[in-house]
Amino acid sequence: MRILGNLIWLIFGGLVTATEYFLASIPLFASIIGIPFGIQAVKLGLLQLWPFGVKIEDAEKGSGCLYTILNILWFFLAGIPIFLTHILIGVLLAITIIGWPFAKQHFKLSGLALHPFGKKLIYPSGGYF
């Protein structure tokens, strides 16, 4: 069932938001300062392609205030437009009963779009990223 949900997800906004993340990562990789943001954008873009079954947890707090600083910069540089995309697609999908599981997924990922640093993605196979 998870595979079917992920395939339908690609049609109902997954491809759009993944493309948005991948396009946002291109200029971020252009500078040394932007590389951590580019890596995060690619990681989240891959999550957009296959999100069902992935759990999002807080990572270990070994970086001190670094996550906070990176999340503040991310919020203003990339977080707001991607967050608004998730909310808009989620609201459109929530109108129908069939689209509600996909809307819930967009709403879950909208929070991650605002502050992705310090989060760990746990995949069903047991691996994490």
N, C-alpha and C positions, 0 to 999 in steps of 0.2 A: 504494500500500500504506500510505503514511503517513496518508492521509485515513481509510482504514478503521480503522487503529489508533487514531487520535484519536477517531473516532466511538464505537468500542467502549470507549475509555478513559472517556468521559463516563459510561457505565453502571457501570464498575468502579471507582468512587471519585473520578473527576475532578470530578463535579458536587458531591459531598459536600465535598471539600477546598476547591474554589473558593468554595462558600458559606461555609465556615468562614473563609477569608481575607477575603471581602467583609464578613462580619459583624464580624470583628475590626477592620476599617478604620473602621467607623462611629464608635465612640467615640474612636478615635485622631485623627480629623479635628476633634474638638470643641475641641482646644486647639492653640495655636501650637506648643508643644513636641512634640505628637504628630503633627504633619503629616508629617514625614519618615517616620515609622513607618507612617502611613496610606497614603502613596504606595507604600511598599515592599509593603504588604499587598495593595494593588490590583494592583500589577505581578505579584506572585506568584499572585494569584487568576486573572489573565488567563492566566498560564502553565499553571495547572491545567486550563484549558479546552481547551488545544491543545498538549500538551507534546512529542509525538513530532516529531523533527527539529530541536528547539531545542538548541543547545549552550550550556553554562554555562562561562564563563571568568572569570578574575580581571580586574577592572577596573584601570585605571592607578592607581598608588599616589600620587595627588596630594593626598589628604586627610589624610595623616599618621596620627595616632592617632584621628582622628574615627571611622573605620570600626570600630575596636576598641571604642570607647566605645558607639557605636550598637548593635553586635552584642551586647555584654554586656547592655545594657538590653533589646534585643529578645529575647534568650534567656530572660529571666525574665518579661517581659510577655506575649509571644505565642509564642515558639519552642517551648517544652516541650509544650503541648497539641497544637499542629499537628504536631510531630515524632512524638508518640505516635499520632496519627491515621494518619499515613503508615505507621508501622511496623506497626500493627495491621492495616490494610487490606492492606499488602504481605505480611504473614505469611499472612493468609487466602487471598490470591491465589496465593502460592507453593506451596500444597498441591497444586494441580492443574497439569498440564503446560500447559494452555491459558492459564492465568493468569500463567505465569512472566514473559512480557515486561512485563506490567502491574505485577507485583510489583517487577521491576527498576527500573521507572520510579518507583514509590513510594519505593523505597530511595534512588534518586538524589536525589529531591526532598526526602527527609527531611533530608539534610545541608544543603540550601539553606534549609530551614525553621528550622534552628538559627542560622545566621549568613548572612543574605542581603545585608548591606551589603558593598560592595566586589566584587560579582559583576556580570557583564555577560551578558545573554541575547542570543544571536545566532540570529536566525531564518533559515530556509532561503532566504527571499527576499533575504537579504543585509543586511537592517536589523538594528538592535540596540536594546535597551531597558535 
